[in-house]
């Protein structure tokens, strides 16, 4: 074999090796680039999920926690009313206490739900976060419990515990509601008289139904927020008020 042939063969092998090395290097670079792209996409996805979780947490803290707290308080009031003699006990020790606090417990729950409509929270929950919360559950539960009270009487009670501020609506505290209730300019004693009368006709059957409705709503809220709360059915030795 001549030297020319040997040289040509060597050049050919070297060229093939160079081409092969370039191909391997290109494929390695392509894999690395693809991995970097996938990593970047995964990081972007995780960041988007984190932002969404933070946004939903902020929404829950502003709206859903106060609704669930109001539901728990009203459930405790219904439990106390039916099973622990709360109404009679309260009236013997502080006449008038049961009426005003019952109005507040019911109205606060209605108001907390009303805010979700007024500020478009239901739409945010569904369109922004892809979750769902059935509307007007408190309103319908109270309608079943106080079936002889008209819609706008219930609405008046809800809105008597709402205050519009620069950042949206907020719930009144109990002390604020008492002052508003006593203020002649609000005329709440007249506006809420049908509700007060209906409270005196509440039966054990209605209270049981109300508690069942509130339990269903609490379970939905817990699932929506990924949390749990204990039932307000803690036993007690005396028929004392258990609502804060």
C-alpha positions in Angstrom: 0.0 0.0 0.0 1.4 3.3 -1.0 2.1 6.1 1.4 -0.6 8.2 -0.5 -3.2 5.6 0.2 -2.3 5.4 3.8 -2.4 9.1 4.2 -5.7 9.3 2.5 -7.1 6.6 4.8 -5.8 8.4 7.8 -7.3 11.7 6.7 -10.6 10.0 6.0 -10.7 8.4 9.5 -9.7 11.6 11.1 -12.4 13.5 9.2 -15.0 10.9 10.2 -13.9 11.2 13.8 -14.1 14.9 13.7 -17.6 14.8 12.1 -18.7 12.3 14.6 -17.4 14.4 17.5 -19.1 17.4 16.1 -22.4 15.5 15.9 -22.1 14.2 19.4 -21.2 17.7 20.7 -24.1 19.2 18.8 -26.5 16.6 20.2 -25.1 17.1 23.7 -25.6 20.9 23.4 -29.1 20.3 22.1 -29.9 18.1 25.1 -28.5 20.6 27.5 -30.4 23.4 25.9 -33.6 21.3 26.0 -33.0 20.5 29.6 -32.4 24.2 30.4 -35.6 25.1 28.6 -37.6 22.4 30.5 -36.0 23.6 33.8 -37.0 27.2 33.0 -40.5 26.1 32.1 -40.8 24.1 35.4 -39.5 27.1 37.4 -41.9 29.4 35.6 -44.8 27.0 36.3 -43.8 26.7 40.0 -43.5 30.5 40.3 -46.9 30.9 38.7 -48.5 28.3 41.0 -46.8 30.1 44.0 -48.2 33.5 42.9 -51.7 31.9 42.5 -51.5 30.2 45.9 -50.5 33.5 47.5 -53.2 35.4 45.7 -55.8 32.8 46.8 -54.5 32.9 50.4 -54.9 36.7 50.5 -58.5 36.3 49.2 -59.2 33.6 51.7 -57.8 35.7 54.6 -59.9 38.7 53.6 -63.2 37.1 52.8 -63.5 33.3 53.4 -62.1 33.1 56.9 -64.5 35.8 58.2 -67.4 34.0 56.6 -66.4 30.7 58.2 -65.9 32.4 61.6 -69.4 33.9 61.3 -70.8 30.5 60.3 -69.2 28.9 63.3 -70.6 31.6 65.6 -74.1 31.2 64.3 -73.9 27.4 64.5 -72.8 27.8 68.1 -75.7 30.1 68.8 -78.2 27.6 67.2 -76.7 24.8 69.3 -76.9 26.9 72.4 -80.4 27.9 71.6 -81.8 24.4 71.1 -79.7 22.2 73.3 -78.3 24.3 76.1 -81.1 26.5 77.2 -79.2 29.6 76.2 -82.2 31.9 75.5 -83.9 31.3 78.9 -80.6 31.5 80.8 -79.6 34.8 79.1 -83.0 36.5 79.6 -83.0 35.6 83.3 -79.6 37.2 83.8 -79.6 40.0 81.2 -83.0 40.8 79.6 -82.6 41.9 76.0 -79.2 40.2 75.6 -80.4 37.3 73.6 -82.3 39.4 71.0 -79.5 41.8 70.1 -76.8 39.1 70.1 -79.0 36.8 68.0 -79.5 39.6 65.4 -75.8 40.1 65.3 -74.9 36.5 64.9 -77.4 36.0 62.1 -76.7 39.4 60.5 -73.0 39.0 60.6 -73.2 35.7 58.7 -75.5 37.2 56.1 -73.2 40.2 55.8 -70.1 38.1 55.4 -71.7 36.3 52.5 -73.2 39.5 51.1 -69.7 40.9 50.7 -68.7 38.0 48.4 -71.4 39.2 46.0 -70.7 43.0 46.4 -67.0 42.6 45.7 -67.2 39.9 43.0 -65.4 37.3 45.1 -67.5 34.4 43.7 -66.3 35.3 40.2 -62.7 35.6 41.3 -62.8 32.2 42.9 -64.2 30.6 39.7 -62.5 32.5 36.9 -59.1 33.3 38.4 -58.5 30.2 40.6 -60.7 27.6 38.9 -62.5 26.8 42.1 -66.1 27.0 43.1 -68.2 28.1 46.0 -72.0 27.9 45.8 -73.7 31.3 46.1 -76.3 32.4 48.7 -76.0 29.4 50.9 -76.3 31.5 54.1 -79.2 33.5 52.6 -81.1 30.3 51.7 -80.4 28.7 55.1 -81.8 31.7 56.9 -84.7 31.9 54.6 -85.6 28.3 55.5 -85.1 29.0 59.2 -87.1 32.2 59.1 -89.5 31.4 56.3 -91.9 34.1 57.2 -89.3 36.9 56.9 -89.1 38.6 53.5 -85.9 38.9 51.4 -85.4 42.6 52.0 -85.8 42.2 55.7 -83.0 39.7 55.6 -81.0 42.1 53.4 -81.6 45.0 55.8 -80.2 42.9 58.6 -77.1 42.0 56.5 -76.5 45.5 55.4 -76.9 46.9 59.0 -73.7 45.1 59.8 -71.7 46.4 56.7 -69.6 49.4 56.5 -68.1 50.7 53.2 -64.5 51.8 53.5 -61.8 53.0 51.1 -60.7 49.4 50.6 -64.1 47.9 50.3 -66.8 46.6 52.7 -66.1 45.4 56.2 -68.1 43.8 59.0 -69.0 45.8 62.0 -67.9 44.7 65.4 -70.6 43.8 68.0 -70.1 47.1 69.8 -70.4 49.1 66.5 -73.6 47.2 65.7 -75.1 47.9 69.1 -74.4 51.7 68.6 -75.9 51.6 65.2 -79.0 49.6 66.4 -79.6 52.2 69.1 -79.2 55.2 66.7 -82.6 56.6 65.7 -81.2 57.7 62.3 -80.8 54.1 61.3 -84.3 53.2 62.5 -83.2 49.5 62.8 -85.7 48.6 65.5 -88.4 49.2 62.9 -86.6 47.8 59.9 -85.6 44.6 61.7 -88.9 44.1 63.7 -90.1 41.2 61.4 -86.8 39.4 62.0 -87.1 39.9 65.8 -90.6 38.5 65.8 -89.6 35.5 63.6 -86.8 34.6 66.1 -89.4 34.0 68.8 -91.1 31.4 66.6 -88.0 29.4 65.8 -88.6 25.7 66.4 -86.2 22.9 67.2 -86.8 21.5 63.8 -85.8 24.8 62.1 -82.7 25.1 64.3 -81.6 21.5 63.4 -82.1 22.3 59.7 -80.1 25.6 60.1 -77.3 23.7 61.7 -77.2 21.1 58.9 -77.1 23.9 56.3 -74.3 25.7 58.2 -72.4 22.4 58.5 -72.6 21.9 54.7 -71.3 25.4 54.1 -68.5 25.0 56.6 -67.3 21.7 54.9 -67.3 23.5 51.6 -65.2 26.4 53.0 -62.8 24.0 54.7 -62.3 22.0 51.4 -61.9 25.2 49.4 -59.3 26.6 51.9 -57.7 23.2 52.7 -58.4 23.7 56.4 -60.4 22.1 59.2 -62.2 23.5 62.2 -63.6 21.7 65.2 -67.4 21.5 65.8 -68.8 24.0 68.3 -70.6 21.1 70.0 -68.2 21.0 73.0 -70.1 19.8 76.0 -70.8 22.2 78.9 -72.1 21.8 82.4 -74.2 24.9 82.4 -76.5 26.5 79.8 -74.2 29.4 79.2 -73.6 31.4 76.0 -70.9 29.9 73.8 -70.7 32.5 71.1 -67.9 35.0 71.4 
